[in-house]
């Protein structure tokens, strides 16, 4: 039984080949296939059959002598060269058409390329570690009245798990403190550095789990002794210049002297490990006695992380079964029920519940936007190409009469599209290189455009060009190749022969639907951010500076008094944190001398008696706390009362409260609820004791009359009292705005992408209106002769596009409403999507479309009718 040619190739041939030639061509190709099977083998015969089909080579033109096979491929190259030569000439003749398509495709492909680089960058995080599929972080689910998720664990857990079980090859703890002060002795005093990424107290096993190699030193000796540490090469250059850093000393937070025992190679940018100073774990006991203790099971601090690398064959579920035993053994009376889980390393960067840096949902949204922009550009190309098809009808007719096959005409148009896409790809690459610094700045990334080493990028660019070529060129190519030669040569082709108006109407609807979805999304995100920034938070956030307390409680009182005496300073408070803060200090309260703790957690905002006045917090019942350095009285908020299900806030007054084990006192006042975190979260139960040992900040409310002079005076006073510290401050409103950095970034991007989508749509409208004006030259002339006004002629053009934009809006509105409603569910406090948002969207789209259409339509309408009719 003879072998058959590839079935897919045969179907391809049947689709493209002219019907009257199909039987002859197919017979010749099959005969040639049988010959090739006998002489060069089945596999090579199949490849050559595909080449014959794709090039539509007539077998009768091919010599069957093996020595002449290269002529077959020479013929193929000549054909391709001919395709591109014709394509180039056609593009040169239609400069406006070419320019519009180039600009549209370039912008769409630039956005697609940038989004690809961004998505690829985030997907690469921490994938370079050996055995990364077996690396996990132990995390905690805290079950009380609700479930909260913490990326940390009690500090002793890692040690006991390492000693009790053999599930893991390595267990490593790391405790990171951000914004640490580093001091180094120099010839002229002290060099002081503030490290925003902080310092990590680290066990040596951590570096056995992760692939962060040393350039100098050995892990066996680097982190075993107290008061030793290793630093990265970048930090070594920053602190010690060209001096050998080994055995150099730096002072940590004005508390501990650390000796350098090793130097790490610089950390990769695509790693969630950001701290570049690693101090031996035994030193933690000296820095923070509670965290360094082997008995610190009573709570969790977010700085404490524990990583494990499981043995081959050990499943995470197997390990998680042993964790409940630790809860029963070390936390038997706590109602804050801990559930310890294993989080895969590849989930750490993306899981927002555990503080992931980039939500996968955001990457999906960006990917979809990039895809939509490329589709918009391709739709624009298809629309213009089909509109221009009539102008090429005689060319197609002549080629068909001279024997060109449908497939050859199709590939000729694909070659033309490929040439445009390739040029657009080159332009997109240049635009992406120019835009990349801004992308890195917006996203705090270090993405590079490296065509020499990044094989994914090298593969993506030609893949993108090919996809755009076939997506944008296939339909117009089929339309052109399908022209009947007789009708084409007689000039009797109608709009129906090039796909009809309905096809182009559908394409315009798709294009503007995408634009309107982006515009609605932009307005909703902007409104939500504005709402979060301008809504009543329950306290005053304006003109309040937050300065760090870097002294003893008694010295802090002295600094407070000096700050209060400054002109322009209205109020000063010593506090743990501002009313709204990312800093979490939550604990289980004991209310009214109950022996058992309550089933909810309370957020502790330790502060002095000036806290209410500084932040304009209002009392719902009772009075303010009296001045005190120790815990004697408490303020609580209304949510605290709701959690206890008391009838009235005043019912709490005089009741005893105990938090954090040893903070005890009566409740003397109830503060009206205020937002203690971002609008993503519900309002928590809050208590405010006076506890000077826990004050971290000076909250300084200043007058807006002479802000620069007041700030200078504040800096001078603070620096005088803290000569060994670096002066830093933040304004509370800026701190609160940082809660919504991701949303603000999304707003910037969607504004940019909306602008690009609308611009691409306008390019298409401009091209189509130019084509319509050329097609309706005679009609416009007749109408003007018969007395039509300028407005009536403009309406000929405007009514068509106005209807299509309205239809696009009817498609876009429900899609955008659903997507943005889902996005808003991430906020506990959010806006409602109002009808005016949709009216504004369609008004913007109609206005932009009108401005695009009006110039070319007016120019066509003002042409002298005598010239119009004569030209026909």
ABEGO torsion letter per residue (X at the ends): XBBBBBAAAAAAAAAABBAAAAAAAAAAAAAAAAAAAAAAEAAAAAAAAAAAAAAGBBAAABBABAAAAAAAAAAAAAAAAAAAAAAAAAAAABAAAAAAAAAAAAAAAAAAAAAAAAAAAAAABGAABBGAAABBBBBBBBBBABBBBBABBBAAAAAAAAAABAABABBBBBBBBBGBBBBBBBAAEBBBBBBAAEBBBBBAAAAAABBBBBABEBAAAAAABBGBBBBBAAAAAAAAEABBABGBBBBBGGABBBBBABBBBBBBABBABABABBBBAAAAAAABAAAABAABAABBBAABBBBBBBBBGBBAAAAAAAAAAAAAAABAABABBBBBBBBBAAAAAABAAAGBABBAAAAAAAAAAAAAAAAAAAAAAAAAAAAAAAAAAAAAAAAAAAGBBAAAAAAAAAAAAAAAAAAAAAAAAAAAAAAAAAAAAAAGBBBBBBAAABAAAAAAAAAAAAAAAAAAAAAAAAAAAABBAAAAAAGABBAAAAGEAAAAAAAAAAAAAAAAAAAAAAAAAAAAAAAAAABBAGBBABGBBBBBBABBAAAAAAAAAAAAABBGBABBBBBABBABBABBBBBBBBBGGBABBBABBBBBBBBBAAAAAAAGBBBABEBBBBBBABBABBBBBAAAAAAAGBABAAAABGBBBBBGGABBEBBABBBBBBBABBAABBBBBBBBBBBAAABABBBBBBBAABAAAAAAAAAAAAAAABAABBBBBBBAAAAAAAAAAAAAAAAAAAAAAAAAAAAAAAAAAAAAAAAAAAAAAAAAAAAAAAGBBAAAAAAAAAAAAAAAAAAAAAAAAAAAAAAAAAAAAABABBBBBBAAAAAAAAAAAAAAAAAAAAAAAAAAAABBAAAAAAAX
